[in-house]
């Protein structure tokens, strides 16, 4: 008896969604689907047709997510097979050729939607690679993804990290867990890697993101160039990345400020890893365990020549946007009270729901309210290994102000 072939999942969408997809946006939301020929499953590739019944796009279908389809390809019809995936990975890695030398072996290899891998990132930490999934749609395809990575990049170790919202499904239906080893042996502790010649730890099994904030590399390099002879405050310091660069750049002293004892201990270990670097060895490294918002709001007890304010996201959803804008203004106003004459403020945001204009406007307003003369040195956005090709991907921004 022959088994009936399940027809390809076919979707038709609203006119507005059709326009958005045609413009290159990688998400189709559930409420934008007008019709589908059958119930979709997690392992489906959904084909989207336009109002004239012509091929519009194809993507990963997720029946439980508000983002119902994550688009892989638009334009002419295309067969999504093993060869197609191999070529996509080759193109993704080619975009990073020449970005890093032997002094940097920690960077992002695949940056989700902006690299054509919606809901998937791949980070390298020397010979350890970390694959993080933000949508369950990748789970049925995980073996194929791993085979492609193994054949192309030859990792000694590959770790799986899972977004919190998909962890129950991954465990129950696919026997996949956050921190699971896909290739190689489990590390005994954090792995180490090089960034611009500095050594850092990455907790690839349990740490935030994939173990380290690789996206701030370019801003860390800028801070290094500004640090000579200054006392530096690194608020929301995490594992001390900005501080370590500032020390190598000739800072007199650096102070890490963070609420997490675990993070501060990681910063101390990172400094210990780099004691062979003259600037690091010569720089005094202090740390304060406190809520950075409360600490900065208190009466200043000393002044700093360079202050880095890089808080976690203050707007994780659109409803929090207005409150976050006000919080950014207040945070920077408080931070500026600790800034010495001639000092530099580096203010960063990783809140995608707060636009570049809104964030920079909040920081500039805080600066103007001090009545202190200042100049704007530069603004920055995403590092080249973290491209942002659609609005929701543009989360990272930083502004540098010099005060007289």
C-alpha positions in Angstrom: 0.0 0.0 0.0 1.5 3.3 -1.1 1.9 6.1 1.5 0.3 9.4 0.4 2.8 12.2 -0.2 2.2 15.2 2.0 1.8 18.2 -0.2 4.2 21.1 0.1 3.0 23.7 2.6 1.7 26.7 0.6 0.8 30.1 2.1 -0.8 33.2 0.8 -0.4 36.4 2.8 -1.8 39.9 3.1 -0.8 42.6 0.6 1.1 44.4 3.3 3.1 41.3 4.2 3.8 40.6 0.5 5.3 44.1 0.2 7.4 43.6 3.3 8.7 40.2 2.2 9.5 41.5 -1.3 11.6 44.3 0.3 13.8 41.7 2.0 12.3 41.5 5.5 12.9 38.0 6.8 9.9 37.5 9.0 6.3 36.5 8.3 4.0 36.9 11.3 1.1 34.5 11.9 -1.6 37.2 11.6 -0.3 38.1 8.1 -1.3 34.6 6.6 -4.6 34.7 4.7 -4.6 31.1 3.7 -2.6 27.9 3.9 -3.3 24.6 2.2 -2.8 22.4 5.3 -1.7 22.6 8.9 2.0 23.2 9.0 4.6 21.2 10.9 7.8 22.2 12.5 9.9 20.4 9.8 8.1 22.1 6.9 9.6 24.5 4.4 6.7 26.9 3.7 6.3 28.3 0.2 4.8 31.8 0.1 2.9 32.9 -3.0 1.9 36.4 -4.1 -1.6 37.6 -5.0 -1.0 36.4 -8.6 -0.1 32.9 -7.4 3.5 33.3 -8.2 6.4 32.2 -6.0 7.4 34.9 -3.5 9.6 33.3 -0.9 10.4 30.1 1.0 11.3 29.7 4.6 11.3 27.8 7.9 7.8 27.2 9.3 7.3 27.3 13.1 3.7 26.5 14.0 4.0 27.8 17.6 5.8 31.0 17.1 4.3 34.4 16.3 7.0 34.6 13.6 5.4 31.8 11.7 7.9 31.8 8.8 11.5 32.8 8.8 12.4 33.5 5.2 15.4 31.8 3.6 15.0 32.9 0.0 13.0 35.3 -2.1 12.8 35.9 -5.8 12.9 33.0 -8.2 12.0 29.4 -7.1 14.9 27.6 -5.6 15.5 24.0 -4.4 16.6 24.1 -0.8 18.8 21.0 -0.5 22.2 20.0 0.9 24.1 21.7 -1.9 22.1 24.9 -1.3 22.9 24.9 2.4 26.6 24.2 1.7 26.8 27.2 -0.7 25.0 29.4 1.8 27.6 28.6 4.5 30.4 29.2 2.1 29.0 32.6 1.2 28.5 33.5 4.9 32.0 32.6 5.8 33.4 34.4 2.7 31.9 37.7 4.0 34.3 37.4 7.0 37.5 36.7 5.0 40.1 39.3 5.9 38.3 40.7 8.9 40.6 39.0 11.5 44.2 38.0 11.8 45.9 35.5 14.1 45.5 37.9 17.0 41.7 37.4 17.0 40.2 33.9 17.0 36.9 34.8 18.7 34.2 36.2 16.4 30.8 35.5 14.9 30.7 33.2 11.9 26.9 33.3 11.3 24.7 36.2 12.4 21.1 34.9 12.0 18.7 36.6 9.6 21.3 39.1 8.4 23.4 36.3 7.1 20.5 34.3 5.7 20.3 31.9 8.7 17.2 33.2 10.5 17.1 32.4 14.2 20.6 30.8 14.2 24.0 32.1 15.2 27.4 30.5 15.2 30.3 31.9 17.3 33.9 30.8 17.3 36.1 30.7 20.4 39.4 29.4 19.1 38.8 25.7 18.4 35.4 25.7 20.2 32.3 26.8 18.2 29.0 27.6 19.8 25.7 27.1 17.8 22.7 29.0 19.3 19.2 28.5 18.1 16.4 31.1 18.7 13.7 29.2 16.8 12.5 25.6 17.1 12.3 25.4 13.3 16.0 24.4 13.3 15.6 21.4 15.6 14.5 18.9 12.9 17.4 20.1 10.7 20.1 20.2 13.4 22.0 17.1 12.3 22.3 18.5 8.8 23.5 21.8 10.1 26.1 20.1 12.3 27.4 18.0 9.4 27.7 21.2 7.3 29.7 23.0 10.0 31.9 20.0 10.7 32.8 19.5 7.0 33.5 23.2 6.5 35.0 24.5 9.7 36.4 21.4 11.3 35.7 22.4 14.9 37.4 20.5 17.7 34.3 21.2 19.9 30.7 22.3 19.0 28.3 23.3 21.8 24.6 23.8 21.4 22.9 26.7 23.1 19.2 27.2 23.1 17.0 30.2 23.6 15.0 29.9 26.7 11.6 29.8 24.9 12.5 26.7 22.9 14.3 24.7 25.6 11.2 22.6 26.8 10.3 21.5 23.3 13.9 20.8 22.4 14.3 18.5 25.4 10.9 16.8 25.2 10.7 16.1 21.5 14.3 16.2 20.2 16.4 15.2 23.3 18.5 18.4 22.9 19.5 20.4 25.9 21.1 23.9 26.4 24.9 23.4 26.8 24.8 20.0 25.1 28.0 18.9 23.3 27.4 18.2 19.6 31.0 17.5 18.8 34.1 17.0 20.9 34.6 16.7 24.6 33.0 18.8 27.4 35.4 21.5 28.6 36.4 21.4 32.2 35.7 25.1 32.6 35.6 28.3 30.5 37.4 28.1 27.2 40.0 30.8 26.3 40.4 32.7 23.0 42.2 35.7 21.6 40.6 39.1 20.7 43.0 41.7 19.4 45.9 39.8 21.1 44.2 39.8 24.5 43.1 36.5 26.1 39.6 36.1 27.4 37.4 33.4 29.0 34.1 32.3 27.5 31.7 30.2 29.5 30.3 28.4 26.4 28.1 26.0 28.4 26.2 28.4 30.7 27.3 31.9 30.0 25.2 34.7 28.6 24.6 34.7 24.8 27.2 32.2 23.6 29.7 32.9 26.4 31.0 36.4 25.6 29.8 39.7 24.1 31.7 39.5 20.9 29.6 42.3 19.4 31.4 45.0 21.3 34.9 44.3 20.0 35.2 47.5 17.8 34.0 49.7 20.7 36.5 48.0 23.0 39.3 48.9 20.5 38.1 52.5 20.5 38.1 52.6 24.3 41.7 51.4 24.3 42.7 54.3 22.1 41.2 56.8 24.5 42.4 55.4 27.8 46.0 56.5 28.2 46.6 58.2 31.5 43.0 58.1 32.6 41.1 56.6 35.5 38.5 54.4 33.8 35.0 53.4 35.1 33.5 50.4 33.4 29.8 50.3 34.5 27.9 47.1 33.9 31.3 45.6 33.4 30.4 41.9 33.0 33.7 40.1 32.5 35.8 43.3 32.2 36.3 43.5 28.4 36.4 47.3 28.2 38.6 47.4 31.3 41.2 45.1 29.9 41.5 47.0 26.6 41.7 50.3 28.6 44.5 48.8 30.7 46.5 47.8 27.7 45.9 51.3 26.3 47.7 52.9 29.2 44.9 53.6 31.7 46.3 54.5 35.2 43.5 52.5 36.9 40.3 50.7 35.9 37.2 50.1 38.0 34.7 47.3 37.2 31.2 48.0 38.4 28.7 45.1 38.3 26.0 43.6 40.4 27.2 40.1 39.7 29.9 38.5 41.8 30.3 35.8 39.2 31.0 38.5 36.5 33.5 40.4 38.6 35.3 37.1 39.3 35.5 36.5 35.6 37.0 39.9 35.0 39.7 39.2 37.6 40.5 36.0 35.8 40.7 37.8 32.5 43.2 40.3 34.0 45.2 37.4 35.4 45.3 35.8 31.9 47.0 39.0 30.5 49.6 39.8 33.1 52.3 39.4 30.4 50.9 42.5 28.7 52.9 45.5 30.1 49.9 47.9 30.2 47.7 45.3 32.0 50.4 44.5 34.5 51.0 48.2 35.3 47.3 49.1 35.6 45.5 49.1 39.0 42.4 47.0 38.7 39.6 47.7 41.2 36.1 46.3 41.3 32.8 47.3 43.0 29.9 44.9 43.4 26.8 47.0 43.4 23.7 47.8 41.3 25.2 50.2 38.8 22.0 52.3 38.6 22.0 52.9 42.3 25.7 53.4 42.6 25.8 56.0 39.9 22.8 57.8 41.3 24.6 58.3 44.6 26.8 61.3 45.4 30.1 61.0 43.5 33.0 60.1 45.7 35.6 60.4 43.0 36.0 61.4 39.3 36.9 59.3 36.3 38.6 60.4 33.1 36.8 57.8 31.0 33.4 56.3 31.7 31.8 53.4 29.8 28.1 52.9 30.3 27.0 49.6 28.6 23.9 48.3 30.4 21.8 45.3 29.5 18.8 45.9 27.3 16.4 48.3 28.9 13.6 47.6 26.4 13.0 43.9 25.7 9.6 44.6 24.2 8.0 47.6 22.4 5.8 48.4 25.4 9.0 49.3 27.4 10.4 51.7 24.8 9.3 55.0 26.3 10.3 54.0 29.8 13.7 52.9 28.5 14.4 56.1 26.7 13.9 58.0 30.0 16.0 55.5 31.8 18.9 55.9 29.3 18.7 59.7 29.8 18.8 59.4 33.6 21.6 56.8 33.6 23.8 59.0 31.5 22.9 62.1 33.5 24.0 60.2 36.7 27.1 58.9 35.0 28.2 62.3 33.9 28.3 63.5 37.5 31.3 61.1 38.0 33.1 62.4 34.9 36.2 64.6 35.4 36.9 67.7 33.4 38.4 66.7 30.1 36.8 63.3 30.4 35.2 61.0 27.8 31.8 59.3 28.1 31.1 56.2 26.1 27.4 55.3 26.2 26.1 52.1 24.5 22.7 50.5 24.1 21.7 47.0 23.0 17.9 47.7 23.0 16.5 46.9 19.6 13.2 48.6 20.5 15.0 51.9 21.1 16.1 53.4 17.8 19.5 54.9 17.1 17.9 58.4 17.0 16.1 57.9 20.3 19.1 56.6 22.2 21.5 59.2 20.9 18.9 61.9 21.6 18.6 60.7 25.2 22.4 60.8 25.7 22.8 64.2 24.1 20.0 65.6 26.2 21.7 64.3 29.4 24.9 65.9 28.2 23.3 69.3 27.4 21.6 69.4 30.9 25.0 69.4 32.5 25.8 72.8 31.0 29.3 71.5 30.4 30.8 72.1 26.9 31.2 68.9 25.0 32.0 67.6 21.5 30.7 64.5 19.8 33.7 62.4 18.8 31.9 59.5 17.0 28.9 57.2 16.9 29.2 53.5 16.1 26.8 50.6 15.3 27.3 47.0 14.4 30.7 45.2 14.0 31.3 43.7 10.5 30.8 40.2 11.8 27.4 41.2 13.2 25.7 42.8 10.2 22.2 44.2 10.5 20.2 44.1 7.3 16.6 44.8 8.6 15.3 47.2 11.3 14.7 44.7 14.1 18.3 43.6 13.8 19.7 47.0 14.5 20.1 46.8 18.3 23.7 47.9 19.0 24.7 51.6 19.0 27.3 53.7 20.9 28.1 57.4 21.2 31.4 59.0 22.3 31.3 62.5 23.9 34.4 64.5 25.0 33.8 67.1 27.8 36.0 70.1 28.5 
